[in-house]
Structure formats: structure tokens, C-alpha cells
Amino acid sequence: RRTDQIEYEAIMDRNEAVFYAQYGDHMRDQEEEMADVASAATASAAAANAGTPEFTFSVLGLEDPAAFNNFMRPDPPADE
């Protein structure tokens, strides 16, 4: 009986060590992946903002923004 208990504890200790080693590797891989995603997103945002022109109503030929009928407004202005 005592021998069985010692063998059982040795097996459980080995299983626990393997589990934590694999779990540590998994968590490290996830952290690296998240860091890669974050750095890619930062680089992408920086590239997108580098050459993005500012939108203005004059691009659409509207010098007066109030003249632009917002599609979210159900009724057009009364003067139209």
C-alpha cells in the first residue's frame, strides 16, 4: 500500500509539472501573439493617419454645411 501511494504521488507530481510547463508555454505564446497584434494595429493606425486628408464639405461642393441634408434627418429643411 505504501509503495502504491508513493508511486501515485510521483505520477501526480509529474503530471502537475507537465501541465504547468505546457500551460506556461501556452500563455507565453498567447502574450506574444497579443503583442504582435497590438504592434501591427499600432503600425496600421500610424500608416493610415500619416496620409489621411481631412474631410471637408467643400470637397462635395457644399460651402455651407447647413445646406447639406443629413440622411439621418427624416425631413429636409423647409426652404427646399
Secondary structure, DSSP 8 states (H G I E B T S, - for coil): -HHHHHHHHHHHHHHHHHHHHHHHHHHHHHHHHHHHHHHHHHHHHHHHHHS-----GGGGT-S-GGGS--TTSSS--TT-
